[in-house]
Amino acid sequence: MKPTTIGVDLAASVFEVAVSDSPGRVGIRRRLPRARFLRYFAQTPAAIVVLEACGSAHYWARQLQTLGHQVVLLPPHAVRPYVTRNKTDRTDAKGLLEAYRNEDLRPVPVKSVAQQTLTALHRLRSGWLARRTAALNTVRGLLREFGFLLPAGAGRVVPGARALLEDADSALPDTLRPALAAMLTEIQGLENRITTAEVDLRQLARQTPGVERLLTIPGIGVLTATALVASVGDIQRFPSGRRFASYLGLTPRLRSSALTRRLGAISKRGNPYLRMLLTHGARAVLWAAKSRRRTDRLRLWALEVERLRGHNKATIALANKLARIAWAVWKHGVDYRQEVPAA
């Protein structure tokens, strides 16, 4: 006997529940407030619960798993085509049941508390970095209006602006000085928060399985390793390194018809933050290779690709290669070994 399938449209306060005993048919519908949601599923026999991987979905998935239910998280963009006519809570719950019947849709793994902690630290750090960059650009732009040109760079703007504030003979208006001082204090506070978040990530990296092996790969540091572990979770679900690189959006977009096969630019699907970290890591490896600081087979290959195809394409190709290496190291539980070519 097949288990019952239940589609749940999550919300902040009211949840729409659609119970299906046979494919394509909704037998029971419930509209549950937040306080009664878990109580209802505690009284329901074990079933397959289909949720959309949206805000708070991983929390509710963990709670439902403790009650004995099998939880399936589906990507929101994949569920949307199955929502017919007007978008309502009822049609969203029915669309989840229809999307679950499509075997080609890959479910999203349920994140643990440790994974979500790492993800939260990365998001906070990214937000603080964006705010700091905006504040630095604001300070440089305002001072340029009064004839003061500060060099770009987070380590140059604040000292230069403080020097102007401390100089009583500078042409900076007195009315503007307190506001600029407050802005510089805000920038310093953001930098302190960023530093604290990075220290916390390093501490969590020592306690997280898999991170230590990923750190042996060139171009992958604490930020990239912890972000990979937090977002990917179980690496065993990827049968090959190419599938993993495709999940990160680092493989070419394919357009084929009949006997014609066209490979375009990278698809840019998946997590843009992970792709950005791997691309920056590949750029650092390529730069070190050009400065002759390291010479192994990986770096020599990257230099050859750069010679043939240019710097940008070589960077993306190396990021793809790093993703595949990360898959192999992570899946097989071995450290990365640098292969030095024979003289």
C-alpha positions in Angstrom: 0.0 0.0 0.0 1.4 3.4 -1.1 1.7 6.0 1.7 -0.5 9.0 1.6 1.0 12.2 0.0 0.3 15.5 1.6 1.1 18.9 0.0 1.6 21.8 2.4 1.7 25.4 1.3 3.8 27.1 4.0 3.1 30.6 5.3 3.8 32.8 8.3 0.6 32.1 10.2 -1.8 29.9 8.2 -0.9 26.7 6.4 -2.9 25.1 3.5 -2.8 21.3 3.6 -3.9 19.0 0.7 -4.1 15.3 1.3 -4.0 12.9 -1.7 -4.7 9.2 -1.6 -4.4 8.7 -5.3 -2.4 10.5 -8.0 -4.0 13.6 -9.3 -6.8 13.7 -6.7 -7.1 15.8 -3.5 -9.3 14.0 -1.0 -9.0 16.2 2.1 -8.2 19.9 2.5 -7.3 21.6 5.7 -6.4 25.2 6.6 -4.4 25.1 9.8 -3.1 28.0 12.0 0.5 27.8 13.0 -0.3 26.6 16.6 -2.2 23.6 15.3 0.1 22.6 12.4 2.4 20.1 14.3 -0.5 18.9 16.4 -2.3 17.8 13.2 0.7 15.9 11.8 1.3 14.3 15.2 -2.1 12.7 14.9 -1.7 11.8 11.2 -0.2 8.4 10.1 3.2 8.5 8.5 3.0 10.1 5.1 5.0 11.7 2.4 4.9 15.5 3.1 5.8 17.7 0.1 6.9 21.2 0.9 8.3 24.1 -1.1 11.9 24.9 -0.3 11.1 28.5 0.9 11.6 30.4 4.1 11.3 28.2 7.2 10.9 25.1 5.1 14.0 23.4 6.5 12.8 24.0 10.1 9.4 22.5 9.5 10.9 19.6 7.6 13.1 18.7 10.6 10.0 18.9 12.9 7.9 16.7 10.6 10.8 14.2 10.3 10.8 13.8 14.1 7.1 12.9 13.9 7.9 10.0 11.5 7.0 11.6 8.2 9.0 11.5 5.0 9.6 15.1 3.9 10.3 16.1 0.3 11.4 19.7 -0.4 10.9 20.9 -4.0 12.6 24.0 -5.6 10.1 26.9 -5.9 10.9 27.6 -9.5 10.1 24.0 -10.5 6.8 24.0 -8.7 5.5 27.2 -10.3 4.6 25.7 -13.7 2.2 23.2 -12.0 0.1 26.0 -10.4 -2.8 26.3 -12.7 -5.0 29.4 -13.1 -4.9 31.9 -10.3 -2.2 31.6 -7.6 -3.8 30.8 -4.3 -3.0 28.7 -1.3 -5.2 25.9 -2.5 -3.6 25.9 -6.0 -0.2 26.1 -4.5 -0.8 23.0 -2.4 -2.3 21.1 -5.4 0.7 22.2 -7.5 3.1 20.7 -5.0 1.3 17.3 -5.4 1.5 17.5 -9.2 5.2 18.5 -9.2 6.0 15.6 -6.8 4.8 13.2 -9.5 7.5 14.4 -11.9 10.4 12.1 -11.4 12.8 14.5 -13.1 12.5 17.1 -10.4 15.4 16.8 -7.9 14.3 17.4 -4.3 16.3 19.8 -2.1 18.0 18.0 0.9 16.8 19.0 4.3 19.5 21.1 6.0 20.6 20.4 9.5 20.9 23.1 12.2 24.7 23.1 11.8 24.3 23.7 8.0 21.8 26.5 8.6 24.1 28.1 11.2 27.0 28.2 8.6 24.6 29.6 6.0 23.4 32.3 8.3 26.9 33.4 9.1 27.8 33.6 5.4 24.6 35.7 4.7 25.3 38.1 7.6 28.9 38.6 6.5 27.8 39.2 2.9 25.2 41.7 4.0 27.8 43.6 6.2 30.3 43.6 3.3 27.7 45.1 1.0 26.8 47.8 3.6 30.5 48.6 4.2 31.2 48.9 0.4 28.2 51.2 0.0 29.4 53.4 3.0 32.9 53.6 1.7 31.7 54.7 -1.8 29.4 57.3 -0.1 32.4 58.7 1.8 34.6 58.9 -1.3 31.8 60.4 -3.3 31.0 63.1 -0.8 34.7 64.1 -0.2 35.3 64.2 -4.0 32.6 67.0 -4.2 34.8 69.1 -2.0 38.0 68.5 -3.9 39.4 65.6 -1.8 40.2 62.5 -3.9 40.7 59.4 -1.8 42.3 56.2 -3.3 40.0 53.2 -3.7 40.3 50.4 -1.2 38.8 49.6 2.2 42.1 50.1 3.9 42.7 53.5 2.4 39.4 55.3 2.6 38.9 55.4 6.4 42.5 56.5 7.3 42.4 59.2 4.6 39.0 60.5 5.7 40.1 60.5 9.4 43.1 62.5 8.5 40.9 65.1 6.8 38.7 65.3 9.8 41.6 65.7 12.2 43.1 68.5 10.0 41.4 71.7 11.3 42.9 73.7 8.3 41.3 71.5 5.6 38.5 72.9 3.5 36.0 70.4 4.8 32.9 72.2 6.1 32.5 72.1 9.9 28.8 71.1 9.6 29.7 68.0 7.6 32.4 66.8 10.0 30.2 65.1 12.7 28.2 63.3 10.0 31.3 62.0 8.3 32.8 60.9 11.7 29.6 59.0 12.4 29.8 57.3 9.0 33.5 56.3 9.7 32.4 54.9 13.1 29.7 52.9 11.3 32.2 51.5 8.8 34.6 50.5 11.6 31.7 48.7 13.4 30.8 46.8 10.2 34.5 45.7 9.8 34.5 44.5 13.4 31.3 42.4 12.7 32.8 41.0 9.5 36.0 40.0 11.4 33.9 38.3 14.2 31.9 36.4 11.6 35.1 35.1 10.0 36.5 34.0 13.3 33.2 32.1 14.1 33.4 30.4 10.6 37.0 29.3 11.3 35.9 27.8 14.7 32.9 26.0 13.1 35.2 24.8 10.3 37.3 22.8 12.8 34.1 21.1 14.0 32.5 20.4 10.6 33.3 17.1 8.9 34.7 17.4 5.3 36.0 21.0 5.7 39.5 20.0 6.6 39.9 18.0 3.4 38.4 20.7 1.2 41.0 23.1 2.6 43.8 21.0 1.0 42.6 22.1 -2.5 44.3 25.2 -4.0 42.0 28.2 -4.2 39.6 26.9 -1.5 39.8 28.6 1.8 37.6 28.6 4.9 34.9 30.7 3.3 34.5 28.4 0.2 34.8 25.2 2.2 32.2 26.1 4.8 29.9 27.5 2.2 30.1 24.3 0.2 29.4 22.1 3.2 26.5 24.3 4.3 24.8 24.5 0.9 25.5 21.0 -0.5 25.2 18.8 2.6 25.4 15.2 1.3 27.9 15.0 -1.6 27.0 11.4 -2.2 23.9 12.5 -4.1 26.1 13.6 -7.0 27.2 10.6 -9.1 30.1 12.5 -10.8 32.2 15.6 -10.6 30.5 17.0 -13.8 27.1 16.7 -12.2 28.4 18.6 -9.2 29.9 21.3 -11.4 26.6 21.5 -13.3 24.7 21.9 -10.0 26.9 25.0 -9.4 26.3 26.4 -12.9 29.9 26.0 -14.1 29.2 23.8 -17.1 28.3 25.0 -20.6 24.7 25.6 -21.6 23.7 23.0 -24.1 21.5 23.6 -27.2 21.1 20.7 -29.4 18.8 19.6 -32.2 19.1 16.5 -34.4 22.9 16.1 -35.2 23.8 19.6 -34.2 25.3 20.1 -30.8 26.0 23.6 -29.5 27.8 24.4 -26.3 27.5 28.0 -25.1 28.6 29.9 -22.0 28.2 28.5 -18.5 24.6 28.1 -17.4 25.0 30.2 -14.2 22.4 28.0 -12.5 22.5 27.0 -8.9 23.9 29.0 -6.0 25.5 32.3 -7.3 27.4 32.7 -4.0 29.2 29.4 -4.3 30.0 30.1 -7.9 31.4 33.5 -7.0 33.7 32.0 -4.3 35.0 29.3 -6.6 35.6 31.9 -9.4 37.6 34.1 -7.0 39.6 31.1 -5.8 40.4 30.1 -9.3 41.5 33.7 -10.1 43.9 33.6 -7.1 45.3 30.3 -8.2 45.9 31.6 -11.7 47.5 34.7 -10.4 49.9 32.7 -8.2 50.7 30.5 -11.2 51.6 33.5 -13.4 53.9 34.9 -10.6 55.8 31.6 -10.6 55.1 31.0 -6.9 53.7 27.5 -7.5 54.1 25.1 -10.4 52.2 21.9 -10.5 50.1 20.1 -13.1 46.9 22.0 -12.2 48.5 25.4 -12.5 50.4 24.6 -15.6 47.1 23.4 -17.2 45.4 26.7 -16.2 48.3 28.7 -17.7 48.0 26.8 -21.0 44.2 27.4 -21.1 44.9 31.1 -20.5 47.4 31.2 -23.3 44.9 29.6 -25.7 41.5 31.0 -24.6 42.2 34.2 -22.6 42.2 35.1 -18.9 38.4 35.1 -18.2 37.7 31.7 -19.9 40.7 30.2 -18.1 39.4 31.4 -14.8 36.0 29.8 -15.3 37.6 26.6 -16.6 39.8 26.4 -13.5 36.7 27.1 -11.3 35.0 24.2 -13.0 38.1 22.0 -12.4 38.2 23.1 -8.7 34.6 22.1 -8.3 35.3 18.6 -9.7 38.3 18.2 -7.5 36.3 19.2 -4.5 33.7 16.6 -5.4 36.4 13.9 -5.6 38.1 14.9 -2.4 34.9 15.2 -0.5 33.2 12.0 -1.9 36.2 9.7 -1.5 37.5 11.2 1.8 41.0 11.8 0.6 43.3 14.9 0.7 44.2 16.7 -2.5 47.7 15.8 -3.7 49.6 18.2 -5.9 51.2 16.5 -8.8 54.5 18.1 -9.8 55.4 17.4 -13.4 58.7 15.7 -14.1 61.6 18.0 -14.9 
